[in-house]
Each structure stands twice: as C-alpha cells, then as structure tokens.
Amino acid sequence: MKNLGLLYAFLGGAIVGAGAAVLFAPEKGEDLRRRIKDVLRKKGILCTENEIDALVEQLTTEIDD
C-alpha cells in the first residue's frame, strides 16, 4: 500500500511538472509535447502521443478554469 501511494505521488509530480512546463515554456506546442514525452520517459513513464495530447488538453482545461 505504501508503494502505491509513492507511485501516485510520483505521477502527480510528473503531471504538475508537465503543467508547469506548458505554462512557462515559450516553445511551439509540438516541441513542448516532445520535451514532456522525453522527460516522462526518463522517469520511466511511457506515454503515447495520444496520451500526451490528452494530458496537455486536460491541463489546459484545468488552467483555463
């Protein structure tokens, strides 16, 4: 159970980090998505292009609210 909480904390941190990158990076969307995907892969999280797009869309929606 402790490991599951650690995994959720890690994933939450990765999502927050990706959101911060979206907010503060003056890059084109395509370049930013590639950078997010690279960072997640380095952390051991494999994501497809569709999952990255969905994450960016979710973060954008939450930021706009």
PyMOL commands that set and color helices and strands:
alter all, ss='L'
color gray80, all
select helices_A, chain A and resi 2-24+29-42+49-64
alter helices_A, ss='H'
color red, helices_A
deselect
rebuild
show_as cartoon
